[in-house]
Amino acid sequence: MKGTGKGNSRNLSEQYVSIEIFGQPYTFKAEVDIDSAQAVADFLSREIHKVEVEVMKSQPGVNKKAILILAALNIANAHFETRRNYSDFLRSVSDRSASLLQILDTAVR
């Protein structure tokens, strides 16, 4: 998604996604499927709200930038965990496939 600046004219064939963060609306041009782009924007909005609620319980005066950074770190952490799990899964599938191929190869001989 790309952010739009003030004064940009919008082509009717282009699709835009809106998100509201801390009461401020932002609009982005969707360079992918509009449903996917909106799902990403909605996810981000939920994550920011979740962090805001959690942080405000223990640190009521924390600034909005800190909330955004914490939300970004949470998302990045989840992304890295998913990548690690996917890598572990691929390694497991590869090992098991090699083992099965060896068993089949032995059985055919």
RODOVO-871177 format. One record per residue (C-alpha): chain; x, y, z; residue number from 1. Coordinates in Angstrom, 3 decimals. Layout:
<recs>
A; X; Y; Z; NUM
...
</recs>
This chain:
<recs>
A; 0.000; 0.000; 0.000; 1
A; 1.217; 3.479; -0.757; 2
A; 0.186; 6.548; 1.180; 3
A; -1.539; 9.354; -0.659; 4
A; -0.535; 12.947; -0.262; 5
A; -2.868; 15.914; -0.046; 6
A; -4.038; 17.182; -3.381; 7
A; -3.584; 13.885; -5.238; 8
A; -6.327; 13.258; -7.762; 9
A; -7.858; 9.816; -7.576; 10
A; -8.409; 7.687; -10.635; 11
A; -11.745; 5.904; -10.321; 12
A; -10.124; 2.613; -11.375; 13
A; -7.674; 2.803; -8.460; 14
A; -8.679; 1.255; -5.170; 15
A; -8.062; 2.860; -1.803; 16
A; -8.062; 1.557; 1.736; 17
A; -8.732; 3.686; 4.779; 18
A; -7.556; 3.152; 8.320; 19
A; -8.099; 5.213; 11.430; 20
A; -5.288; 5.408; 13.986; 21
A; -5.816; 7.375; 17.190; 22
A; -8.820; 9.089; 15.605; 23
A; -6.828; 10.240; 12.565; 24
A; -7.935; 8.802; 9.201; 25
A; -5.333; 7.671; 6.654; 26
A; -5.998; 6.587; 3.091; 27
A; -3.712; 4.358; 1.043; 28
A; -3.716; 3.212; -2.540; 29
A; -4.084; -0.566; -2.633; 30
A; -1.486; -2.166; -4.885; 31
A; -2.862; -5.623; -4.135; 32
A; -6.316; -7.101; -3.905; 33
A; -8.525; -4.569; -2.103; 34
A; -9.828; -7.214; 0.320; 35
A; -6.283; -8.206; 1.280; 36
A; -5.253; -4.584; 1.704; 37
A; -8.278; -3.863; 3.902; 38
A; -7.583; -6.979; 5.974; 39
A; -4.018; -5.737; 6.576; 40
A; -5.283; -2.277; 7.550; 41
A; -7.896; -3.782; 9.878; 42
A; -5.286; -6.052; 11.460; 43
A; -2.982; -3.099; 12.080; 44
A; -5.799; -1.086; 13.599; 45
A; -6.738; -3.953; 15.948; 46
A; -3.121; -4.494; 17.002; 47
A; -2.620; -0.806; 17.781; 48
A; -5.863; -0.705; 19.769; 49
A; -4.915; -3.869; 21.678; 50
A; -1.520; -2.406; 22.645; 51
A; -3.106; 0.920; 23.547; 52
A; -5.564; -0.763; 25.930; 53
A; -2.844; -2.911; 27.527; 54
A; -0.361; -0.064; 27.945; 55
A; -2.901; 2.439; 29.268; 56
A; -3.725; 0.054; 32.134; 57
A; -0.180; 0.193; 33.490; 58
A; 1.159; 3.458; 32.026; 59
A; -1.716; 5.899; 31.453; 60
A; 0.503; 8.749; 30.227; 61
A; 2.442; 6.871; 27.553; 62
A; 2.666; 8.696; 24.215; 63
A; 1.147; 7.490; 20.961; 64
A; 4.509; 6.958; 19.261; 65
A; 5.479; 4.440; 21.963; 66
A; 2.185; 2.601; 21.407; 67
A; 2.848; 2.448; 17.656; 68
A; 6.387; 1.162; 18.228; 69
A; 5.150; -1.522; 20.639; 70
A; 2.482; -2.594; 18.136; 71
A; 5.112; -2.746; 15.364; 72
A; 7.412; -4.819; 17.575; 73
A; 4.570; -7.222; 18.405; 74
A; 3.744; -7.634; 14.716; 75
A; 7.425; -8.104; 13.802; 76
A; 7.852; -10.673; 16.568; 77
A; 4.824; -12.637; 15.340; 78
A; 6.168; -12.459; 11.779; 79
A; 9.600; -13.794; 12.782; 80
A; 7.984; -16.557; 14.851; 81
A; 5.828; -17.557; 11.871; 82
A; 8.880; -17.587; 9.578; 83
A; 10.797; -19.757; 12.056; 84
A; 7.859; -22.169; 12.384; 85
A; 7.509; -22.341; 8.599; 86
A; 11.220; -23.031; 8.214; 87
A; 11.012; -25.780; 10.862; 88
A; 7.998; -27.248; 9.069; 89
A; 9.786; -27.285; 5.694; 90
A; 12.830; -28.931; 7.271; 91
A; 10.600; -31.594; 8.851; 92
A; 8.786; -32.282; 5.575; 93
A; 12.079; -32.497; 3.719; 94
A; 13.570; -34.905; 6.273; 95
A; 10.470; -37.092; 6.317; 96
A; 10.261; -37.117; 2.520; 97
A; 13.900; -38.163; 2.229; 98
A; 13.282; -40.923; 4.758; 99
A; 10.206; -42.170; 2.884; 100
A; 12.075; -42.092; -0.429; 101
A; 14.861; -44.166; 1.108; 102
A; 12.328; -46.716; 2.412; 103
A; 10.609; -46.889; -1.009; 104
A; 13.941; -47.174; -2.782; 105
A; 14.983; -50.049; -0.495; 106
A; 11.643; -51.812; -0.987; 107
A; 11.882; -51.595; -4.790; 108
A; 15.343; -53.157; -4.917; 109
</recs>
